[in-house]
Amino acid sequence: MKKRYGFIYVDKDNEGNGTLARSRKKSFAWYQQVIASNGENLS
């Protein structure tokens, strides 16, 4: 998994090893706030 997109991090390496546990990235909270403000607050 060289490239990682999205708002959720999955614990998995390029060989397919890992726990597959999911956790929110920092951008998750930012995007949640953008949606809540209807795009008015982009900082």
mmCIF entry with sequence, helices, sheets and N, C-alpha, C, O atoms, coordinates in Angstrom:
data_MODEL
# 
_entry.id   MODEL 
# 
_entity.id                         1 
_entity.type                       polymer 
_entity.pdbx_number_of_molecules   1 
# 
_entity_poly.entity_id                      1 
_entity_poly.type                           'polypeptide(L)' 
_entity_poly.nstd_linkage                   no 
_entity_poly.nstd_monomer                   no 
_entity_poly.pdbx_seq_one_letter_code       MKKRYGFIYVDKDNEGNGTLARSRKKSFAWYQQVIASNGENLS 
_entity_poly.pdbx_seq_one_letter_code_can   MKKRYGFIYVDKDNEGNGTLARSRKKSFAWYQQVIASNGENLS 
_entity_poly.pdbx_strand_id                 A 
# 
loop_
_entity_poly_seq.entity_id 
_entity_poly_seq.num 
_entity_poly_seq.mon_id 
_entity_poly_seq.hetero 
1 1  MET n 
1 2  LYS n 
1 3  LYS n 
1 4  ARG n 
1 5  TYR n 
1 6  GLY n 
1 7  PHE n 
1 8  ILE n 
1 9  TYR n 
1 10 VAL n 
1 11 ASP n 
1 12 LYS n 
1 13 ASP n 
1 14 ASN n 
1 15 GLU n 
1 16 GLY n 
1 17 ASN n 
1 18 GLY n 
1 19 THR n 
1 20 LEU n 
1 21 ALA n 
1 22 ARG n 
1 23 SER n 
1 24 ARG n 
1 25 LYS n 
1 26 LYS n 
1 27 SER n 
1 28 PHE n 
1 29 ALA n 
1 30 TRP n 
1 31 TYR n 
1 32 GLN n 
1 33 GLN n 
1 34 VAL n 
1 35 ILE n 
1 36 ALA n 
1 37 SER n 
1 38 ASN n 
1 39 GLY n 
1 40 GLU n 
1 41 ASN n 
1 42 LEU n 
1 43 SER n 
# 
_struct_asym.id          A 
_struct_asym.entity_id   1 
# 
_struct_conf.conf_type_id            HELX_P 
_struct_conf.id                      HELX_P1 
_struct_conf.pdbx_PDB_helix_id       AA1 
_struct_conf.beg_label_comp_id       LYS 
_struct_conf.beg_label_asym_id       A 
_struct_conf.beg_label_seq_id        26 
_struct_conf.pdbx_beg_PDB_ins_code   ? 
_struct_conf.end_label_comp_id       ALA 
_struct_conf.end_label_asym_id       A 
_struct_conf.end_label_seq_id        36 
_struct_conf.pdbx_end_PDB_ins_code   ? 
_struct_conf.beg_auth_comp_id        LYS 
_struct_conf.beg_auth_asym_id        A 
_struct_conf.beg_auth_seq_id         26 
_struct_conf.end_auth_comp_id        ALA 
_struct_conf.end_auth_asym_id        A 
_struct_conf.end_auth_seq_id         36 
_struct_conf.pdbx_PDB_helix_class    1 
_struct_conf.details                 ? 
_struct_conf.pdbx_PDB_helix_length   11 
# 
_struct_conf_type.id          HELX_P 
_struct_conf_type.criteria    ? 
_struct_conf_type.reference   ? 
# 
_struct_sheet.id               AA1 
_struct_sheet.type             ? 
_struct_sheet.number_strands   2 
_struct_sheet.details          ? 
# 
_struct_sheet_order.sheet_id     AA1 
_struct_sheet_order.range_id_1   1 
_struct_sheet_order.range_id_2   2 
_struct_sheet_order.offset       ? 
_struct_sheet_order.sense        anti-parallel 
# 
loop_
_struct_sheet_range.sheet_id 
_struct_sheet_range.id 
_struct_sheet_range.beg_label_comp_id 
_struct_sheet_range.beg_label_asym_id 
_struct_sheet_range.beg_label_seq_id 
_struct_sheet_range.pdbx_beg_PDB_ins_code 
_struct_sheet_range.end_label_comp_id 
_struct_sheet_range.end_label_asym_id 
_struct_sheet_range.end_label_seq_id 
_struct_sheet_range.pdbx_end_PDB_ins_code 
_struct_sheet_range.beg_auth_comp_id 
_struct_sheet_range.beg_auth_asym_id 
_struct_sheet_range.beg_auth_seq_id 
_struct_sheet_range.end_auth_comp_id 
_struct_sheet_range.end_auth_asym_id 
_struct_sheet_range.end_auth_seq_id 
AA1 1 ILE A 8  ? VAL A 10 ? ILE A 8  VAL A 10 
AA1 2 ARG A 22 ? ARG A 24 ? ARG A 22 ARG A 24 
# 
loop_
_atom_site.group_PDB 
_atom_site.id 
_atom_site.type_symbol 
_atom_site.label_atom_id 
_atom_site.label_alt_id 
_atom_site.label_comp_id 
_atom_site.label_asym_id 
_atom_site.label_entity_id 
_atom_site.label_seq_id 
_atom_site.pdbx_PDB_ins_code 
_atom_site.Cartn_x 
_atom_site.Cartn_y 
_atom_site.Cartn_z 
_atom_site.occupancy 
_atom_site.B_iso_or_equiv 
_atom_site.pdbx_formal_charge 
_atom_site.auth_seq_id 
_atom_site.auth_comp_id 
_atom_site.auth_asym_id 
_atom_site.auth_atom_id 
_atom_site.pdbx_PDB_model_num 
ATOM 1   N N  . MET A 1 1  ? 0.842   -1.178 0.000  1.00 0.00 ? 1  MET A N  1 
ATOM 2   C CA . MET A 1 1  ? 0.000   0.000  0.000  1.00 0.00 ? 1  MET A CA 1 
ATOM 3   C C  . MET A 1 1  ? 0.886   1.240  0.000  1.00 0.00 ? 1  MET A C  1 
ATOM 4   O O  . MET A 1 1  ? 0.956   1.967  0.991  1.00 0.00 ? 1  MET A O  1 
ATOM 5   N N  . LYS A 1 2  ? 1.548   1.466  -1.102 1.00 0.00 ? 2  LYS A N  1 
ATOM 6   C CA . LYS A 1 2  ? 2.454   2.603  -1.201 1.00 0.00 ? 2  LYS A CA 1 
ATOM 7   C C  . LYS A 1 2  ? 1.719   3.927  -1.065 1.00 0.00 ? 2  LYS A C  1 
ATOM 8   O O  . LYS A 1 2  ? 2.140   4.801  -0.308 1.00 0.00 ? 2  LYS A O  1 
ATOM 9   N N  . LYS A 1 3  ? 0.629   4.076  -1.792 1.00 0.00 ? 3  LYS A N  1 
ATOM 10  C CA . LYS A 1 3  ? -0.124  5.321  -1.743 1.00 0.00 ? 3  LYS A CA 1 
ATOM 11  C C  . LYS A 1 3  ? -1.328  5.133  -0.838 1.00 0.00 ? 3  LYS A C  1 
ATOM 12  O O  . LYS A 1 3  ? -2.022  4.119  -0.909 1.00 0.00 ? 3  LYS A O  1 
ATOM 13  N N  . ARG A 1 4  ? -1.564  6.111  0.005  1.00 0.00 ? 4  ARG A N  1 
ATOM 14  C CA . ARG A 1 4  ? -2.676  6.019  0.955  1.00 0.00 ? 4  ARG A CA 1 
ATOM 15  C C  . ARG A 1 4  ? -3.568  7.237  0.789  1.00 0.00 ? 4  ARG A C  1 
ATOM 16  O O  . ARG A 1 4  ? -3.164  8.367  1.063  1.00 0.00 ? 4  ARG A O  1 
ATOM 17  N N  . TYR A 1 5  ? -4.763  6.989  0.346  1.00 0.00 ? 5  TYR A N  1 
ATOM 18  C CA . TYR A 1 5  ? -5.743  8.046  0.144  1.00 0.00 ? 5  TYR A CA 1 
ATOM 19  C C  . TYR A 1 5  ? -6.890  7.853  1.126  1.00 0.00 ? 5  TYR A C  1 
ATOM 20  O O  . TYR A 1 5  ? -7.042  6.789  1.727  1.00 0.00 ? 5  TYR A O  1 
ATOM 21  N N  . GLY A 1 6  ? -7.677  8.880  1.273  1.00 0.00 ? 6  GLY A N  1 
ATOM 22  C CA . GLY A 1 6  ? -8.866  8.763  2.104  1.00 0.00 ? 6  GLY A CA 1 
ATOM 23  C C  . GLY A 1 6  ? -8.676  9.313  3.499  1.00 0.00 ? 6  GLY A C  1 
ATOM 24  O O  . GLY A 1 6  ? -7.659  9.937  3.805  1.00 0.00 ? 6  GLY A O  1 
ATOM 25  N N  . PHE A 1 7  ? -9.650  9.078  4.329  1.00 0.00 ? 7  PHE A N  1 
ATOM 26  C CA . PHE A 1 7  ? -9.690  9.644  5.671  1.00 0.00 ? 7  PHE A CA 1 
ATOM 27  C C  . PHE A 1 7  ? -9.460  8.604  6.755  1.00 0.00 ? 7  PHE A C  1 
ATOM 28  O O  . PHE A 1 7  ? -9.388  8.944  7.936  1.00 0.00 ? 7  PHE A O  1 
ATOM 29  N N  . ILE A 1 8  ? -9.345  7.345  6.369  1.00 0.00 ? 8  ILE A N  1 
ATOM 30  C CA . ILE A 1 8  ? -9.143  6.250  7.313  1.00 0.00 ? 8  ILE A CA 1 
ATOM 31  C C  . ILE A 1 8  ? -7.824  5.561  7.000  1.00 0.00 ? 8  ILE A C  1 
ATOM 32  O O  . ILE A 1 8  ? -7.554  5.234  5.845  1.00 0.00 ? 8  ILE A O  1 
ATOM 33  N N  . TYR A 1 9  ? -6.997  5.338  8.024  1.00 0.00 ? 9  TYR A N  1 
ATOM 34  C CA . TYR A 1 9  ? -5.743  4.612  7.874  1.00 0.00 ? 9  TYR A CA 1 
ATOM 35  C C  . TYR A 1 9  ? -5.993  3.144  8.187  1.00 0.00 ? 9  TYR A C  1 
ATOM 36  O O  . TYR A 1 9  ? -6.623  2.813  9.192  1.00 0.00 ? 9  TYR A O  1 
ATOM 37  N N  . VAL A 1 10 ? -5.494  2.265  7.322  1.00 0.00 ? 10 VAL A N  1 
ATOM 38  C CA . VAL A 1 10 ? -5.603  0.822  7.538  1.00 0.00 ? 10 VAL A CA 1 
ATOM 39  C C  . VAL A 1 10 ? -4.203  0.287  7.789  1.00 0.00 ? 10 VAL A C  1 
ATOM 40  O O  . VAL A 1 10 ? -3.292  0.520  6.994  1.00 0.00 ? 10 VAL A O  1 
ATOM 41  N N  . ASP A 1 11 ? -4.030  -0.427 8.891  1.00 0.00 ? 11 ASP A N  1 
ATOM 42  C CA . ASP A 1 11 ? -2.727  -0.982 9.260  1.00 0.00 ? 11 ASP A CA 1 
ATOM 43  C C  . ASP A 1 11 ? -2.421  -2.197 8.378  1.00 0.00 ? 11 ASP A C  1 
ATOM 44  O O  . ASP A 1 11 ? -2.746  -3.334 8.719  1.00 0.00 ? 11 ASP A O  1 
ATOM 45  N N  . LYS A 1 12 ? -1.787  -1.921 7.235  1.00 0.00 ? 12 LYS A N  1 
ATOM 46  C CA . LYS A 1 12 ? -1.430  -2.978 6.285  1.00 0.00 ? 12 LYS A CA 1 
ATOM 47  C C  . LYS A 1 12 ? -0.237  -2.491 5.475  1.00 0.00 ? 12 LYS A C  1 
ATOM 48  O O  . LYS A 1 12 ? -0.245  -1.361 4.987  1.00 0.00 ? 12 LYS A O  1 
ATOM 49  N N  . ASP A 1 13 ? 0.785   -3.324 5.324  1.00 0.00 ? 13 ASP A N  1 
ATOM 50  C CA . ASP A 1 13 ? 1.960   -2.916 4.563  1.00 0.00 ? 13 ASP A CA 1 
ATOM 51  C C  . ASP A 1 13 ? 1.861   -3.413 3.123  1.00 0.00 ? 13 ASP A C  1 
ATOM 52  O O  . ASP A 1 13 ? 0.859   -4.009 2.729  1.00 0.00 ? 13 ASP A O  1 
ATOM 53  N N  . ASN A 1 14 ? 2.921   -3.160 2.338  1.00 0.00 ? 14 ASN A N  1 
ATOM 54  C CA . ASN A 1 14 ? 2.917   -3.524 0.921  1.00 0.00 ? 14 ASN A CA 1 
ATOM 55  C C  . ASN A 1 14 ? 2.844   -5.028 0.687  1.00 0.00 ? 14 ASN A C  1 
ATOM 56  O O  . ASN A 1 14 ? 2.405   -5.463 -0.378 1.00 0.00 ? 14 ASN A O  1 
ATOM 57  N N  . GLU A 1 15 ? 3.261   -5.823 1.654  1.00 0.00 ? 15 GLU A N  1 
ATOM 58  C CA . GLU A 1 15 ? 3.220   -7.280 1.512  1.00 0.00 ? 15 GLU A CA 1 
ATOM 59  C C  . GLU A 1 15 ? 1.892   -7.874 1.982  1.00 0.00 ? 15 GLU A C  1 
ATOM 60  O O  . GLU A 1 15 ? 1.684   -9.083 1.879  1.00 0.00 ? 15 GLU A O  1 
ATOM 61  N N  . GLY A 1 16 ? 1.009   -7.045 2.486  1.00 0.00 ? 16 GLY A N  1 
ATOM 62  C CA . GLY A 1 16 ? -0.284  -7.523 2.959  1.00 0.00 ? 16 GLY A CA 1 
ATOM 63  C C  . GLY A 1 16 ? -0.297  -7.889 4.427  1.00 0.00 ? 16 GLY A C  1 
ATOM 64  O O  . GLY A 1 16 ? -1.288  -8.421 4.925  1.00 0.00 ? 16 GLY A O  1 
ATOM 65  N N  . ASN A 1 17 ? 0.794   -7.609 5.127  1.00 0.00 ? 17 ASN A N  1 
ATOM 66  C CA . ASN A 1 17 ? 0.870   -7.911 6.555  1.00 0.00 ? 17 ASN A CA 1 
ATOM 67  C C  . ASN A 1 17 ? 0.324   -6.751 7.366  1.00 0.00 ? 17 ASN A C  1 
ATOM 68  O O  . ASN A 1 17 ? 0.389   -5.598 6.940  1.00 0.00 ? 17 ASN A O  1 
ATOM 69  N N  . GLY A 1 18 ? -0.204  -7.057 8.513  1.00 0.00 ? 18 GLY A N  1 
ATOM 70  C CA . GLY A 1 18 ? -0.713  -6.035 9.419  1.00 0.00 ? 18 GLY A CA 1 
ATOM 71  C C  . GLY A 1 18 ? -1.963  -6.527 10.121 1.00 0.00 ? 18 GLY A C  1 
ATOM 72  O O  . GLY A 1 18 ? -2.477  -7.610 9.841  1.00 0.00 ? 18 GLY A O  1 
ATOM 73  N N  . THR A 1 19 ? -2.433  -5.708 11.033 1.00 0.00 ? 19 THR A N  1 
ATOM 74  C CA . THR A 1 19 ? -3.607  -6.094 11.814 1.00 0.00 ? 19 THR A CA 1 
ATOM 75  C C  . THR A 1 19 ? -4.916  -5.727 11.119 1.00 0.00 ? 19 THR A C  1 
ATOM 76  O O  . THR A 1 19 ? -5.986  -6.177 11.528 1.00 0.00 ? 19 THR A O  1 
ATOM 77  N N  . LEU A 1 20 ? -4.830  -4.915 10.075 1.00 0.00 ? 20 LEU A N  1 
ATOM 78  C CA . LEU A 1 20 ? -5.993  -4.391 9.355  1.00 0.00 ? 20 LEU A CA 1 
ATOM 79  C C  . LEU A 1 20 ? -6.860  -3.495 10.231 1.00 0.00 ? 20 LEU A C  1 
ATOM 80  O O  . LEU A 1 20 ? -8.012  -3.215 9.899  1.00 0.00 ? 20 LEU A O  1 
ATOM 81  N N  . ALA A 1 21 ? -6.298  -3.046 11.355 1.00 0.00 ? 21 ALA A N  1 
ATOM 82  C CA . ALA A 1 21 ? -7.016  -2.115 12.228 1.00 0.00 ? 21 ALA A CA 1 
ATOM 83  C C  . ALA A 1 21 ? -7.194  -0.786 11.500 1.00 0.00 ? 21 ALA A C  1 
ATOM 84  O O  . ALA A 1 21 ? -6.309  -0.345 10.767 1.00 0.00 ? 21 ALA A O  1 
ATOM 85  N N  . ARG A 1 22 ? -8.321  -0.168 11.705 1.00 0.00 ? 22 ARG A N  1 
ATOM 86  C CA . ARG A 1 22 ? -8.605  1.117  11.074 1.00 0.00 ? 22 ARG A CA 1 
ATOM 87  C C  . ARG A 1 22 ? -8.587  2.223  12.111 1.00 0.00 ? 22 ARG A C  1 
ATOM 88  O O  . ARG A 1 22 ? -9.060  2.053  13.234 1.00 0.00 ? 22 ARG A O  1 
ATOM 89  N N  . SER A 1 23 ? -8.022  3.377  11.707 1.00 0.00 ? 23 SER A N  1 
ATOM 90  C CA . SER A 1 23 ? -8.015  4.547  12.578 1.00 0.00 ? 23 SER A CA 1 
ATOM 91  C C  . SER A 1 23 ? -8.185  5.792  11.720 1.00 0.00 ? 23 SER A C  1 
ATOM 92  O O  . SER A 1 23 ? -7.819  5.811  10.545 1.00 0.00 ? 23 SER A O  1 
ATOM 93  N N  . ARG A 1 24 ? -8.740  6.816  12.321 1.00 0.00 ? 24 ARG A N  1 
ATOM 94  C CA . ARG A 1 24 ? -8.991  8.059  11.594 1.00 0.00 ? 24 ARG A CA 1 
ATOM 95  C C  . ARG A 1 24 ? -7.699  8.836  11.412 1.00 0.00 ? 24 ARG A C  1 
ATOM 96  O O  . ARG A 1 24 ? -6.876  8.914  12.325 1.00 0.00 ? 24 ARG A O  1 
ATOM 97  N N  . LYS A 1 25 ? -7.525  9.413  10.221 1.00 0.00 ? 25 LYS A N  1 
ATOM 98  C CA . LYS A 1 25 ? -6.392  10.292 9.962  1.00 0.00 ? 25 LYS A CA 1 
ATOM 99  C C  . LYS A 1 25 ? -6.752  11.694 10.450 1.00 0.00 ? 25 LYS A C  1 
ATOM 100 O O  . LYS A 1 25 ? -7.911  11.970 10.760 1.00 0.00 ? 25 LYS A O  1 
ATOM 101 N N  . LYS A 1 26 ? -5.749  12.583 10.516 1.00 0.00 ? 26 LYS A N  1 
ATOM 102 C CA . LYS A 1 26 ? -6.007  13.963 10.932 1.00 0.00 ? 26 LYS A CA 1 
ATOM 103 C C  . LYS A 1 26 ? -6.982  14.643 9.984  1.00 0.00 ? 26 LYS A C  1 
ATOM 104 O O  . LYS A 1 26 ? -7.788  15.472 10.407 1.00 0.00 ? 26 LYS A O  1 
ATOM 105 N N  . SER A 1 27 ? -6.911  14.295 8.701  1.00 0.00 ? 27 SER A N  1 
ATOM 106 C CA . SER A 1 27 ? -7.785  14.918 7.715  1.00 0.00 ? 27 SER A CA 1 
ATOM 107 C C  . SER A 1 27 ? -9.254  14.546 7.929  1.00 0.00 ? 27 SER A C  1 
ATOM 108 O O  . SER A 1 27 ? -10.141 15.244 7.438  1.00 0.00 ? 27 SER A O  1 
ATOM 109 N N  . PHE A 1 28 ? -9.521  13.466 8.646  1.00 0.00 ? 28 PHE A N  1 
ATOM 110 C CA . PHE A 1 28 ? -10.901 13.055 8.921  1.00 0.00 ? 28 PHE A CA 1 
ATOM 111 C C  . PHE A 1 28 ? -11.633 14.141 9.697  1.00 0.00 ? 28 PHE A C  1 
ATOM 112 O O  . PHE A 1 28 ? -12.739 14.533 9.324  1.00 0.00 ? 28 PHE A O  1 
ATOM 113 N N  . ALA A 1 29 ? -11.024 14.632 10.775 1.00 0.00 ? 29 ALA A N  1 
ATOM 114 C CA . ALA A 1 29 ? -11.651 15.667 11.606 1.00 0.00 ? 29 ALA A CA 1 
ATOM 115 C C  . ALA A 1 29 ? -11.800 16.969 10.823 1.00 0.00 ? 29 ALA A C  1 
ATOM 116 O O  . ALA A 1 29 ? -12.800 17.672 10.966 1.00 0.00 ? 29 ALA A O  1 
ATOM 117 N N  . TRP A 1 30 ? -10.805 17.287 9.996  1.00 0.00 ? 30 TRP A N  1 
ATOM 118 C CA . TRP A 1 30 ? -10.865 18.505 9.189  1.00 0.00 ? 30 TRP A CA 1 
ATOM 119 C C  . TRP A 1 30 ? -12.045 18.434 8.226  1.00 0.00 ? 30 TRP A C  1 
ATOM 120 O O  . TRP A 1 30 ? -12.825 19.381 8.130  1.00 0.00 ? 30 TRP A O  1 
ATOM 121 N N  . TYR A 1 31 ? -12.177 17.335 7.525  1.00 0.00 ? 31 TYR A N  1 
ATOM 122 C CA . TYR A 1 31 ? -13.252 17.193 6.549  1.00 0.00 ? 31 TYR A CA 1 
ATOM 123 C C  . TYR A 1 31 ? -14.620 17.175 7.233  1.00 0.00 ? 31 TYR A C  1 
ATOM 124 O O  . TYR A 1 31 ? -15.590 17.711 6.697  1.00 0.00 ? 31 TYR A O  1 
ATOM 125 N N  . GLN A 1 32 ? -14.696 16.571 8.390  1.00 0.00 ? 32 GLN A N  1 
ATOM 126 C CA . GLN A 1 32 ? -15.937 16.546 9.157  1.00 0.00 ? 32 GLN A CA 1 
ATOM 127 C C  . GLN A 1 32 ? -16.364 17.974 9.505  1.00 0.00 ? 32 GLN A C  1 
ATOM 128 O O  . GLN A 1 32 ? -17.548 18.305 9.452  1.00 0.00 ? 32 GLN A O  1 
ATOM 129 N N  . GLN A 1 33 ? -15.397 18.810 9.858  1.00 0.00 ? 33 GLN A N  1 
ATOM 130 C CA . GLN A 1 33 ? -15.673 20.201 10.205 1.00 0.00 ? 33 GLN A CA 1 
ATOM 131 C C  . GLN A 1 33 ? -16.077 21.004 8.960  1.00 0.00 ? 33 GLN A C  1 
ATOM 132 O O  . GLN A 1 33 ? -16.949 21.869 9.041  1.00 0.00 ? 33 GLN A O  1 
ATOM 133 N N  . VAL A 1 34 ? -15.455 20.725 7.821  1.00 0.00 ? 34 VAL A N  1 
ATOM 134 C CA . VAL A 1 34 ? -15.819 21.394 6.571  1.00 0.00 ? 34 VAL A CA 1 
ATOM 135 C C  . VAL A 1 34 ? -17.272 21.080 6.211  1.00 0.00 ? 34 VAL A C  1 
ATOM 136 O O  . VAL A 1 34 ? -18.025 21.970 5.816  1.00 0.00 ? 34 VAL A O  1 
ATOM 137 N N  . ILE A 1 35 ? -17.653 19.833 6.348  1.00 0.00 ? 35 ILE A N  1 
ATOM 138 C CA . ILE A 1 35 ? -19.031 19.435 6.048  1.00 0.00 ? 35 ILE A CA 1 
ATOM 139 C C  . ILE A 1 35 ? -20.007 20.107 7.007  1.00 0.00 ? 35 ILE A C  1 
ATOM 140 O O  . ILE A 1 35 ? -21.057 20.593 6.585  1.00 0.00 ? 35 ILE A O  1 
ATOM 141 N N  . ALA A 1 36 ? -19.667 20.138 8.295  1.00 0.00 ? 36 ALA A N  1 
ATOM 142 C CA . ALA A 1 36 ? -20.555 20.738 9.297  1.00 0.00 ? 36 ALA A CA 1 
ATOM 143 C C  . ALA A 1 36 ? -20.763 22.232 9.053  1.00 0.00 ? 36 ALA A C  1 
ATOM 144 O O  . ALA A 1 36 ? -21.838 22.764 9.333  1.00 0.00 ? 36 ALA A O  1 
ATOM 145 N N  . SER A 1 37 ? -19.729 22.916 8.528  1.00 0.00 ? 37 SER A N  1 
ATOM 146 C CA . SER A 1 37 ? -19.841 24.351 8.280  1.00 0.00 ? 37 SER A CA 1 
ATOM 147 C C  . SER A 1 37 ? -20.320 24.644 6.859  1.00 0.00 ? 37 SER A C  1 
ATOM 148 O O  . SER A 1 37 ? -20.346 25.800 6.436  1.00 0.00 ? 37 SER A O  1 
ATOM 149 N N  . ASN A 1 38 ? -20.695 23.610 6.133  1.00 0.00 ? 38 ASN A N  1 
ATOM 150 C CA . ASN A 1 38 ? -21.172 23.752 4.752  1.00 0.00 ? 38 ASN A CA 1 
ATOM 151 C C  . ASN A 1 38 ? -20.130 24.437 3.872  1.00 0.00 ? 38 ASN A C  1 
ATOM 152 O O  . ASN A 1 38 ? -20.477 25.195 2.967  1.00 0.00 ? 38 ASN A O  1 
ATOM 153 N N  . GLY A 1 39 ? -18.865 24.169 4.139  1.00 0.00 ? 39 GLY A N  1 
ATOM 154 C CA . GLY A 1 39 ? -17.773 24.694 3.329  1.00 0.00 ? 39 GLY A CA 1 
ATOM 155 C C  . GLY A 1 39 ? -17.354 26.113 3.651  1.00 0.00 ? 39 GLY A C  1 
ATOM 156 O O  . GLY A 1 39 ? -16.486 26.663 2.974  1.00 0.00 ? 39 GLY A O  1 
ATOM 157 N N  . GLU A 1 40 ? -17.948 26.723 4.672  1.00 0.00 ? 40 GLU A N  1 
ATOM 158 C CA . GLU A 1 40 ? -17.604 28.100 5.014  1.00 0.00 ? 40 GLU A CA 1 
ATOM 159 C C  . GLU A 1 40 ? -16.268 28.204 5.731  1.00 0.00 ? 40 GLU A C  1 
ATOM 160 O O  . GLU A 1 40 ? -15.583 29.219 5.607  1.00 0.00 ? 40 GLU A O  1 
ATOM 161 N N  . ASN A 1 41 ? -15.885 27.183 6.475  1.00 0.00 ? 41 ASN A N  1 
ATOM 162 C CA . ASN A 1 41 ? -14.631 27.207 7.230  1.00 0.00 ? 41 ASN A CA 1 
ATOM 163 C C  . ASN A 1 41 ? -13.694 26.146 6.654  1.00 0.00 ? 41 ASN A C  1 
ATOM 164 O O  . ASN A 1 41 ? -13.861 24.955 6.919  1.00 0.00 ? 41 ASN A O  1 
ATOM 165 N N  . LEU A 1 42 ? -12.715 26.578 5.872  1.00 0.00 ? 42 LEU A N  1 
ATOM 166 C CA . LEU A 1 42 ? -11.789 25.651 5.223  1.00 0.00 ? 42 LEU A CA 1 
ATOM 167 C C  . LEU A 1 42 ? -10.409 25.640 5.868  1.00 0.00 ? 42 LEU A C  1 
ATOM 168 O O  . LEU A 1 42 ? -9.469  25.076 5.309  1.00 0.00 ? 42 LEU A O  1 
ATOM 169 N N  . SER A 1 43 ? -10.281 26.253 7.027  1.00 0.00 ? 43 SER A N  1 
ATOM 170 C CA . SER A 1 43 ? -8.954  26.294 7.664  1.00 0.00 ? 43 SER A CA 1 
ATOM 171 C C  . SER A 1 43 ? -8.791  25.219 8.703  1.00 0.00 ? 43 SER A C  1 
ATOM 172 O O  . SER A 1 43 ? -7.734  25.119 9.327  1.00 0.00 ? 43 SER A O  1 
# 
